[in-house]
C-alpha cells in the first residue's frame, strides 16, 4: 500500500519545527528525516534547497504507474524518485521505498482539529482527476461538473479539487484543510494562544461578521485552512 507524506521545504529548521510544535504536532523519531505528525498526517520538514511544497508518496514499485502518468504529464527521474506536478502546479514525489516511514494513524491531536485532506485549486479539473485516479484515488463526493470534488485513496488520505473562483479567500497551492463542525472558535483561540500568525481572518460564511474561519501559512509555504465546514 502507498504511504503519503506532506513535504515542506525550509531554510530554517528551528523556525519550522517550532511552528508545528506550537500547534501540538509531535516529532516522529527517524534516523534521517525530520518528521512531525498530528495523528493523521505526517509532515517532512525538508532542508534540501531543491525541495518544494508537495506530497511524497512511498511505494516499492512505480513502473506501471509511471507508464500511465507519462500519457498525462511530464515525469522526470531524480536519483531514487520520480517527480511531476498536477495542473495546480503542486509537486508530487514518487519514492521507491515502503519502509522509510511507519506511523500508526489515530485521531488528530493537534490544536488545528479534524484533518479533512489536501486542497488544490486547479485550472484543468479533468486532467487533475485523471492524474489522481492513476495514483489510486477515487471520487467520494462532488464532481467536475459541480466545480469541486473530493477523492480518497486506500490509505484514507483525502484530496479536494476546486475550480478557479470557487473559494473567496487566499488560496495557497497546496493547502491542508481542517474541518471542525461548527466548533471552530475555540480552535482559532488556541491558534492565537500558540502565537501563530493568521494570514487571513474570514467572515464571509456568516451574517454576524464573526471570524469563524482562518487561514495559516507555515514557513515552507503550505497553507492551512481551519474551517467550520
N, C-alpha and C positions, 0 to 999 in steps of 0.2 A: 504494500500500500504506500502511496505517496505520503510525504511529510512536508508541510508547508511552514516556512519561517519568514517573518517580516524583516526585511533587510534595510537598515537605516545607516547612512554614512555619517561620519563625524570627523572634525579636526580637533575636537576637544573631548577626550574620553570622559574626563571628570564631569564636565557640563552635562553630557548626555546621560551618564549613569545617574547623576543627581536628579535630573528631570524625572526619570522613571521611578527612582527610589522615593521621591516626594509624593508620587501618586500611588504608592503602595505596591509596585511591581517587585517581585522577588528575583534575586540573582540565581541563575542556574549554573551549578558547577560544571565546568568543561575545561579540558586541558589547553584548548587552542582558541576558543571563541568566547566573545563577551555576550552572554545571553541573559535575557530577563523574561519573566512570564507573569501574566495576571491570572493564570489558571486555564485560560482558553487559548491565548496566542503566545507565540514565542518570538521575541524581538532579538535580532542580532545587531549589535552596535558594531559597525564595520569601520576599522581605522584605515582601510586601503583608500588611497586618493582616487582610484578609479571606480570606487563603489558609488552606486546611485540608489535612491529610494525605489523599492520594488519588492517582489517576492522571490524567495529562494525555495524551490521545490526539489526535494530529495527523492531519488529512486535509483534502483540498481541497473535499470535498462531503459534507455530512452530511444532506442533505434527506430521502432515503429512510429512513435510519437513524432520524432523529428521528420520523418518522411511525410507525414500528414501536414505538419506545420509549414514545411517548405513550400507547400502548394498555396499557402495563405499569406506568408510573410517571410522576410529575410531572417535567416538564422545563422549566427556565427559561432565558431568554436573557439574557446579561450581556455587553454590548459585542460582542467578537469571538468569543464562545464560548457553548456550551450547558453547563448544569450539572444533574446529577441524582445520586441515590445508589442503591445496590443495597440489598437487605434487611439487610446488615451495618451500614449507615449510612455506609459509606465513600463519599466524594465522587468523582465522575468528571467530568472536564472534557473536552469535545469541542471542539478548537480548529480553526478554519477556516484551516489552513495546512499545507503539507508541506515547506517549505524552511527552517523555523526551525532545526532541529537535524539534523545529519548526523554520526554517529559509526559507524565501522566496528566491527562486533562481533568479538570474539576471546575466547580462553579467559580466564576470570576470573583476575585477578592480585592481588586484594586479600587481606588476611590472613584473610578470612572463608571462603575456599574456594570450593566449587562452588555457584553460584546455581541454585536449583530453582524459584523462582517466588514470586508473591504469594499469601499465605494469608489467607483470610477465614472468620470464624465467622458463620454466618447462621441466622436463625430460619426463613425460608421458602426452602428449597433449590430447590424447583421454580421459584419466581419468579426467584430469583437466576440459575438456569440459563438461563431464557428470556432474561433481560436480557443475559447474556454471550454467548449464541448470536446475538442481534441484533448484537452488536458484533464478530462474526466468529470466535468461539471454538467449538471442537468438543471433545467429551469424548474423552480418550485413555486414561483409566483410572478405575476406581471407578464409582459410580453413586449416585443419590439414595437408592435402597433400602439401600445399604451405609452411608449416612450420611457419605460423603465422596466427592469426585471431583476429578479434575484435568483442566483444559482448556488448550488451546493455540491461538493464532491463527497466521496465515500468517507473521507476523513472528518466531514462535518464542517469544513471551512466554507464560509459563505462569501459570495461576491455579488455586489449590486452594480448594475449598469444604468446610467442615466443619460438621456439625450441632452443636447445643449438647451439652455434656457429652461431647464426643469427645476433647478434649485436656486431660490432667491437669496443666496448668501455666498460668501467666499467659498471657493472650492479648490482645494489642493489635490492634485492627482499624483499619487494615490492618497486616499484618506481611510481611516478606520472609524467605523460608526459604532456608537454605544446607545442603545435604546433603553430608557428607564421607566416606561409605562406610566407616565404622568407623575412620577416621583423624582423629577429632575432637580428641584430646587435645593434639597439638602446635598445632592451630588455637586451642584455648582458651588455651594457654600464650602464644601470640602476642598474643591479645587482652589478656591480663593484662599482658604486657610493654609493650604500647602505652599502658597506663594508662587503659583503657576500663572504666567501671563496668559490672559484671554485675548485672542486675536479678534474675535467678533462676538458681541452680545446680540442675540436675536430675539426680537419681539414680534416678528411677522405672523406667528401662528396663534396669537391670542388677542382678544379685543381689549384687554386691560393694560397693554403695554408692559407686561412683566417680562423680564429676562428669564425665559424658561428653557432656552437652548443656547449653547455656546460652542464656539469653535476654537480649538487649540492648535498649535503647531510645535512639534518637538524639534530639537536642534538640528536633526538631519533633514528636515523638510517634510516629513509626514504630517498630514492633517489629522486631527481627531475631532469628529463630530459627536458632541454629547447632547443627545436629543431626547425629548419626551416620548416620541414615536411618530 
